[in-house]
Amino acid sequence: MPSAPQPKPPAMQLYVRDWLTSTYGWPLELKGFHMDLLCFAWDNGPLPDDPRWRQRVAGVSAAKAAQLWAAISGRWKKTAKGWINPRQERQRRALHEYRAHAQHASSKRWASTEHQSGMASSINRASIEHGVEHQSGMRRASLRGMPKRSTSSSSASSSSDQDQPAAQRPVYVPYKVCVAMATKAYAEEPTDDPGAVAERIKTMCAQQGFAYGPDVIGRAMRAADRARTRKRA
């Protein structure tokens, strides 16, 4: 039985619409500097609180690097370990939670598959033993004058059915996880367009390897919208 696949390290998620709207009108050098800092923080953690380090990243003069940092420092928060981007950290936590749910569901699926395989093997052994006993009994009955009766067709059919591999079932997104996705999508979507929110949730499901039922996204969106309305009230 093959072992369950190991999860890959999470990749940084880039929502194109959010990036374009939040950096609209920025000079290209400022966009590039900010993106380099986001990429570094995703892979390495908080940014060093060092102007000379930021200057090396930007590849410009100290004065220019200070000017670029002043323009975007409001999107970063200073901590004891260095500078972090709060939105990126929220995204990192959410991604780890989704991956934990997916890993748990995958482990349950593999355990279920192994159990089904073991049950199928037991049934196969029982069918073979029964078939041998049945054929032996028929041969003894034939010696007593009973007409011979062929069971080759039924035995072949039974063996064929038992040899079929267990079906691999898709892992459906848990409802509570889908509600959390909907809440996050409403928080990050620039507009309240239900179609755009639904597409965002479907993208999240695809990234985590989840399938979804015909109405689970709609129910999750309605629940998230009700919760959002209560908070606003």
N, C-alpha and C positions, 0 to 999 in steps of 0.2 A: 504493500500500500504506500503510495508516495506521500511524503510529508507535506503539510500545509505550506503554501508559499509565504515567504517572509516579506513583511511590508518594506517598501523602499522609503528612504528619508523624504519628508515632505518637501515639495518644491514651492517656491514663492508664487503666490497667486497674483496675477495682474488683471484687474478689471479695466478693460480698455476705456469704456465710457467714463468711469470715475477718474481715470488718469487724465484724459483729455479735458474734461470739464474743470477739474481742480487745478490744472496747470495752464489753462487757456490764456494766451497772451504772454506767457513767460518767454524770455530769451532762451535760445537753444542751449547756451552754455549753462544756464541755471537749471534747465530741465535735466541735462546730462549729469550735472553735479548731484542734484537731488536723487536721481535714479541710482547713481553709483553708491551713494550713502545707504539707500534702502537695501540694495543688493548686499552690501557688506554687512549691514546689521542683521539681515535674515540669516546669513551663513555663519557669522562670527559673534553675534550678540551686540551689546551696546557700543557706540562709537567712542573712541578715545577723546577725552576732553583736552585736546592738544591742537592749537592753531597750526603748528608746523605740520602735523599729520594731515589736517584738512587741506593745507596748501599742496602737499605732495599728491593727494588724491585729485585735486582740481587741476594740477599741472600749470598753475599760473603764479603770479607774484603774490607776496604776502598780503599786500593791500587789496588785490583783486579777490583773493580767497576770503579775506575778512568781509568784503562787500557781499560776496555770494552767500556766505554763511549767515550774515545779518538778514538777508532777504528770506531765508527759509527756516531760521532757527525757531520761529514760532510754531513750527510743525513738529518740533522735537522737544523732549522733556529730559532735563538733567536728573540723573539718579546717582547713587553712590558708586555704581559701576561704570557710569558713562551716560551718553545720550541715547535715548530710545525714541522710537516713533510710536505713540500710543495706539494709533489705529492698526499699525502693523502687528503689535503685540496682541491686540484683541483678535486679529485674524489668525495669528499663530495658535492662540489658545483654542479657538473654535475649530481649527483644522486638526489639532491633536485630539480634540473630543470626538470629532467625526471619525477619525482614523481608529480611535479606540473602540467605538461602536462597531465599525466595519470589521475590525480584527476579531472582536468577540463573536460577531455573527458568523464570520468565516470559520472560526474554531468550532462553533456548534455545528455548522454545515459539514465540516470534515469528520467530526465525531459521528454525526448521523450517517454519513456515507460509509464509514468503516463499519458501523453497526449493521447497516443494511447488507453490506458485502458479507459479513459473518453469517447473518441470517440466511442469505441466499446459498452460501456454502453448506450450511446445515440442512436446508431444504433439499439441495441437490443430493447430498449423501443419503437422506431419508428416502428420496425418490428412487435412487439406484437400488438401495437395499430392498425397498418394496417391490421394485420391478423384478429383481432376481428371485425373491420369494414367490412372486406371482407366477413367473414363468416356470419355476420348479414345480409349483403346485399344479399348473396346467399340464405339464408333462406327465406327472403321476396320474392325473385324472384321465389322460389319453390312454394310458396303459390299461385302465379299467373299462375302456370302451367309449369314453366321451369323445365327441368330434373335436378335432384340433381347431383352435381359434387364434388367428394372428393378431398380435397386439403391437406389431412393429410401427404402424402408423401413429397410434396414440402415444407410444413411448417416445418416438421421435419428436412429436409435437410437444410433449411435456419437457423433454430435454432442451428443446429449442427455447421454450419459454423461460426455463430456469437459468439458461446461460446468458440472458440479456443483462447488460450492465445496469446498475442502479442509475436512475435519471438524476442529472445535476440540476437542482432547483435554484432559481435566481434568489439572491439575497435582497428582500424588500426593505426599504427604509422604514425604521420604526416610526410610529406616528409622532412620538414626543421629539424625536430627532428632526423630523420634517417640520414640526412647529418651530423648533429652534432655528432651523434654516430659514423659515419664512420670516421670523423676527429679525434675523440678521439681514435678510434681503431687503425688508422694508426700511431698516435703518441705513443701509448703504445705497439704496437706489435713489438717484436724484429726483425722480418723479414717483408718484403713486400709481403709475400705470400697472394694472393687474397683469397684463400680458408680459411686461418687462420683469415684474417680480417673479412670475411663474417661470420664465426662462432662466432667471438667475438661480432659482431653486433646482431646476432640472440640471443646470450646469454643475451645481454643488453635488447632486446625487451621482452624476456621471464621474466626477473627480474621485468620489469615494467608493465607486463600484456598486452603488445601490440601484436596484430597480424600484419602480413605484407603481402603485395601483392606479386604476382609472380616476379615482376621486380623492386620493390621499393629499395631493398637493392643494387642491381647492379647499378641502376641510382645514388643512394646516394654515392656509392663508387667511381663512375666515377667523380661526382662533387667534392668530397673531394680530389681526386687525382689531378684534374685540379687545385684546389685552392692551394694544396701543391706545385705543379710544378711552379705556378706563384710566390709563396713566395721564392722558391729556385733560381728563375731566377734573 
